[in-house]
Amino acid sequence: MSTHPDGKPPPHCAHFCTLLDDHINDFRVNRDALAHLHFAVLGFGSADYEPAGHFCTAAAQVDVFLEKLAACRLAPLGRVSDTREAEKQVAPWLSALLHSLDRLFFSVAPG
C-alpha cells in the first residue's frame, strides 16, 4: 500500500481504511471479528518523509487496524522506500511471509 501526502492512504484505499477504523471504534463489532483472516502488509513510500512521520503511514495504520481486529499476522510490517533499492528492502519481508505461509499450509501435524 502506498502513502499519499500527509500520510493519507491513496484514494482507492481510503474507504477500506475508514471501514477498518470504523469497525475498531464500533461497539457492535467484536474485537475478534477478523480472527479468521491472515494478513501481511507491505508499504511503499519515500523515506524522505520519515522525519515528518509520514513514511508508509497508511500501511502502518492498516497493519494496526487488522491486528486490533484479531487478524493473524503472517509477516511484520514491511516498508519500502523509493530512495533505496526495492529488492533489498522487500527480501526480508518476503522471506518472513513465505516462511509463515509454508508453516500455515505445509506443516505436518505432530504425531
C-alpha positions in Angstrom: 0.0 0.0 0.0 1.3 3.4 -0.9 1.0 6.6 1.2 -0.2 9.9 -0.3 0.7 13.3 1.0 0.4 13.9 4.8 0.4 10.2 5.4 -3.0 9.6 4.0 -4.0 6.4 2.1 -4.3 6.5 -1.7 -7.8 7.3 -2.9 -8.5 3.7 -3.9 -7.8 2.5 -0.4 -9.4 5.4 1.6 -12.7 3.6 2.0 -11.1 0.4 3.2 -9.0 2.3 5.8 -12.1 4.2 7.0 -14.1 0.9 7.2 -11.4 -0.7 9.3 -11.2 2.3 11.6 -15.0 2.4 12.0 -15.0 -1.3 12.9 -12.4 -0.8 15.6 -14.5 2.0 17.2 -17.9 0.4 16.8 -19.0 -1.3 20.0 -21.2 -3.7 17.9 -18.2 -5.2 16.2 -16.4 -8.0 18.1 -12.7 -7.4 18.8 -12.0 -10.8 17.2 -14.0 -10.0 14.0 -11.1 -10.8 11.7 -9.7 -13.8 13.7 -10.2 -15.9 10.6 -8.1 -13.6 8.4 -4.3 -14.0 7.8 -2.5 -10.9 6.6 0.8 -9.2 5.6 1.1 -5.5 4.8 3.8 -4.1 2.6 4.0 -0.3 2.5 5.6 1.8 -0.3 6.7 5.4 0.1 9.7 7.6 0.4 12.0 7.6 3.5 12.4 11.4 2.8 9.0 11.8 4.6 10.2 9.8 7.7 11.2 13.0 9.7 7.6 14.3 9.2 6.2 10.9 10.4 4.6 10.1 7.0 6.8 7.2 5.8 4.4 4.3 5.0 1.9 5.7 7.4 -1.2 4.3 5.6 0.3 0.8 5.6 1.2 1.1 9.3 -2.4 2.1 10.1 -3.9 -0.8 8.2 -1.4 -3.1 9.9 -2.6 -1.9 13.3 -6.3 -1.9 12.4 -6.1 -5.6 11.3 -4.2 -6.5 14.4 -6.8 -4.8 16.6 -9.5 -6.9 15.0 -7.5 -10.1 15.8 -6.4 -10.9 12.3 -3.3 -13.2 12.2 -0.1 -11.5 11.1 2.0 -13.5 8.7 4.9 -11.1 8.4 6.0 -7.9 10.2 5.0 -4.7 8.5 7.3 -4.1 5.6 8.3 -0.6 4.5 9.8 0.1 1.1 11.3 3.4 0.2 11.7 4.7 -3.3 15.0 6.2 -2.2 16.7 2.8 -1.9 16.9 -0.5 -3.9 13.4 -2.1 -3.6 14.5 -5.7 -3.9 16.8 -5.5 -0.9 14.1 -3.9 1.2 11.4 -6.4 0.2 13.6 -9.6 0.6 13.4 -9.9 4.4 9.6 -9.2 4.4 9.0 -11.7 1.6 11.2 -14.3 3.3 9.2 -14.0 6.5 5.9 -14.1 4.6 6.9 -17.3 2.7 8.1 -18.9 5.9 4.7 -18.2 7.5 2.8 -19.5 4.5 4.9 -22.6 4.5 4.1 -23.2 8.1 0.5 -22.4 7.6 -0.2 -24.6 4.6 2.6 -27.2 4.5 3.5 -28.0 8.1 2.9 -31.6 9.2 0.9 -32.1 12.3 2.9 -33.7 15.1 2.2 -37.3 16.0 
